[in-house]
Amino acid sequence: MIRTLLCSLALAIPMAAQAPVATQVATPVAAPAATPATPMPVAKPRVQLLTSYGPIVVELEAELAPKTVANFLQYVKDGHYKGTIFHRVIDGFMIQGGGMLETMEEKPGRDPIPNEVGLTFKAGLKNSRGTIAMARTANPQSATAQFYLNVVDNPSLDPHGFSEEGFGYCAFGRVVSGMEVADKIAGVRTVWRRGMQSVPEYPVRIKGATLLPTP
């Protein structure tokens, strides 16, 4: 609340017997400069991933990775993640999902998005424990729907140069609830299946993904 203070100076005027009393006008004091209002913080979107092991809630950094977050939220709104699985699980590393069906067939997605890792890494959002990041192929600009959750700090996935090998993987949010669920998934028994390794022996399903109401 901006308060404006207006001050007046009261001048005491002595009495003189033979001379008229001069009237003095009080000089107004300039009001102090208004203090700019502090902008209200923008609420960050949160998404609940309901897995067969329990719910995981992630908070997304839309200001740091606008295209990545918009892409992820569109997949959520489209219902894309319902019926997919965590198809690649490596304890002591990460759990990856969001793109494969139980049949180990890839669910069709939209066009790839730009890799915004340069923005997020510079802002301090790295592949540390509890962050969510976009999975991709060796091509740095190939991310579509698949994502992963880091269950440990993984600095090897952060940028290390401008080559394809060192470009880095874009983290775009973090787990705010349900990290124990992610840890439990990371510890499941895995097998080779259809030419892929580190596949959970029994499907770890994503039953749905829901954009939560803004607090």
C-alpha positions in Angstrom: 0.0 0.0 0.0 1.5 3.3 -1.1 1.2 6.0 1.4 1.6 9.7 0.6 2.7 12.0 3.4 1.9 15.7 3.1 3.7 17.8 5.7 3.0 21.5 6.6 5.3 23.7 8.7 3.6 25.8 11.4 5.5 29.0 11.8 5.2 30.9 15.1 4.9 34.6 14.5 5.9 37.1 17.3 3.7 40.0 18.1 4.9 43.6 17.5 3.1 46.5 19.1 3.6 49.2 16.4 4.0 47.0 13.3 1.5 44.9 11.4 2.1 41.2 11.6 3.2 39.7 8.3 1.4 36.6 7.2 3.7 33.8 6.1 2.5 31.0 3.8 3.6 27.5 4.8 5.8 25.9 2.1 4.6 22.4 1.3 7.1 19.6 1.6 7.4 17.4 -1.5 5.9 14.0 -1.0 8.4 11.1 -1.1 8.7 9.1 -4.3 6.2 6.2 -4.5 7.7 2.8 -3.9 7.1 0.5 -6.8 4.7 -2.3 -6.0 6.3 -5.8 -5.7 5.0 -8.0 -8.5 3.1 -11.1 -7.4 5.1 -14.3 -8.1 3.6 -16.4 -10.9 2.4 -19.8 -9.8 4.3 -22.6 -11.5 2.3 -25.4 -13.1 2.2 -28.8 -11.3 1.4 -32.1 -12.9 0.6 -35.3 -11.1 1.8 -38.6 -12.7 -0.3 -41.4 -11.4 1.8 -44.5 -11.6 1.0 -48.1 -10.6 3.4 -47.5 -7.7 1.7 -44.3 -6.5 1.5 -40.6 -7.5 4.4 -38.3 -8.3 3.9 -34.5 -8.5 6.3 -32.4 -10.6 6.5 -28.6 -10.6 7.5 -27.1 -14.0 9.8 -24.1 -14.7 7.9 -22.5 -17.5 9.9 -19.2 -17.3 13.2 -21.1 -17.8 12.1 -23.6 -20.4 8.9 -22.2 -22.0 8.8 -24.4 -25.1 9.7 -27.5 -23.2 7.0 -27.0 -20.6 4.4 -26.0 -23.1 5.2 -29.2 -25.0 4.9 -31.4 -21.9 1.7 -29.7 -20.8 0.2 -30.3 -24.2 0.9 -34.0 -24.0 -0.7 -34.0 -20.6 -3.8 -32.2 -21.8 -4.0 -34.6 -24.8 -4.0 -37.6 -22.5 -0.9 -38.9 -24.2 0.8 -40.3 -21.1 -2.2 -42.5 -20.0 -1.4 -46.1 -20.8 2.4 -45.5 -21.3 5.0 -47.1 -19.0 8.4 -46.5 -17.5 10.2 -48.6 -20.0 13.8 -47.9 -19.0 14.8 -48.0 -15.3 18.3 -47.9 -14.0 18.8 -47.8 -10.2 21.4 -45.2 -9.2 20.7 -43.2 -12.4 17.1 -42.4 -13.6 13.7 -43.7 -14.6 12.4 -43.0 -18.2 8.9 -43.2 -19.5 6.1 -41.5 -21.3 6.6 -42.9 -24.8 6.2 -46.7 -24.8 3.2 -48.9 -24.5 3.2 -52.2 -22.5 3.7 -53.9 -25.9 7.0 -52.0 -26.1 5.7 -50.2 -29.1 6.3 -46.5 -29.2 3.3 -44.2 -29.0 3.2 -41.7 -31.8 4.1 -38.1 -30.8 4.3 -34.7 -32.2 7.3 -33.0 -33.9 10.5 -32.6 -31.9 11.1 -29.4 -29.8 14.2 -27.2 -29.5 16.6 -28.2 -26.7 16.5 -25.4 -24.1 19.2 -26.9 -21.9 21.3 -23.8 -22.4 18.7 -21.6 -20.7 17.9 -24.0 -17.8 21.5 -24.9 -17.1 22.6 -21.2 -17.0 19.7 -20.6 -14.5 21.0 -23.4 -12.3 18.4 -26.1 -13.1 20.5 -29.2 -13.7 20.2 -32.9 -13.9 20.2 -33.3 -10.1 18.3 -35.7 -8.0 14.5 -35.1 -8.3 14.5 -33.2 -11.5 12.4 -34.1 -14.5 14.1 -33.8 -17.9 13.4 -34.5 -21.6 14.7 -37.8 -23.0 15.9 -37.8 -26.6 18.1 -39.6 -29.1 21.7 -38.7 -29.9 20.3 -35.7 -31.8 20.1 -32.9 -29.3 17.0 -31.5 -31.0 15.0 -34.7 -31.0 12.9 -34.6 -27.8 9.2 -35.3 -28.2 7.1 -36.9 -25.4 9.5 -39.1 -23.4 10.9 -37.8 -20.1 12.9 -39.1 -17.2 13.3 -38.5 -13.5 16.8 -38.3 -12.0 17.0 -40.4 -8.9 20.6 -39.2 -8.2 22.7 -36.2 -9.3 23.7 -36.8 -12.9 26.2 -34.1 -14.0 27.2 -36.2 -17.0 23.8 -35.3 -18.5 24.4 -31.5 -18.2 26.1 -29.5 -21.1 29.7 -30.1 -21.7 30.2 -28.3 -25.0 28.6 -27.8 -28.3 29.0 -31.3 -29.8 26.2 -33.8 -29.9 27.8 -35.8 -27.2 28.2 -32.8 -24.9 25.1 -30.8 -25.7 23.2 -31.9 -22.6 19.7 -32.9 -21.6 17.1 -30.3 -20.7 15.8 -30.4 -17.1 12.5 -28.4 -16.9 11.1 -29.0 -13.4 11.5 -31.0 -10.2 9.6 -33.5 -8.1 7.8 -31.8 -5.2 5.9 -34.9 -4.0 6.3 -38.6 -4.4 10.1 -39.0 -4.7 9.8 -42.1 -2.7 7.7 -43.5 -5.5 10.4 -42.7 -8.0 13.0 -44.4 -5.8 10.7 -47.5 -5.5 10.4 -47.7 -9.3 14.1 -47.3 -9.7 14.6 -50.4 -7.6 12.4 -52.8 -9.6 13.9 -55.9 -11.2 14.7 -55.3 -14.9 15.2 -57.6 -17.9 16.0 -57.5 -21.7 12.8 -57.2 -23.8 12.5 -56.8 -27.5 16.1 -55.8 -27.9 16.0 -53.2 -25.0 17.7 -53.5 -21.7 16.7 -52.2 -18.3 13.0 -52.8 -18.9 11.0 -53.5 -15.7 10.1 -57.2 -15.5 6.6 -56.3 -14.7 5.1 -53.1 -16.3 5.4 -49.9 -14.3 2.3 -48.1 -15.7 1.5 -44.4 -16.0 -2.3 -44.5 -15.4 -2.6 -40.8 -16.1 -1.1 -37.4 -16.0 -3.1 -34.5 -14.7 -2.5 -30.7 -14.5 -3.2 -29.7 -10.9 -5.2 -26.6 -10.0 -3.1 -23.5 -9.4 -2.8 -22.9 -5.6 
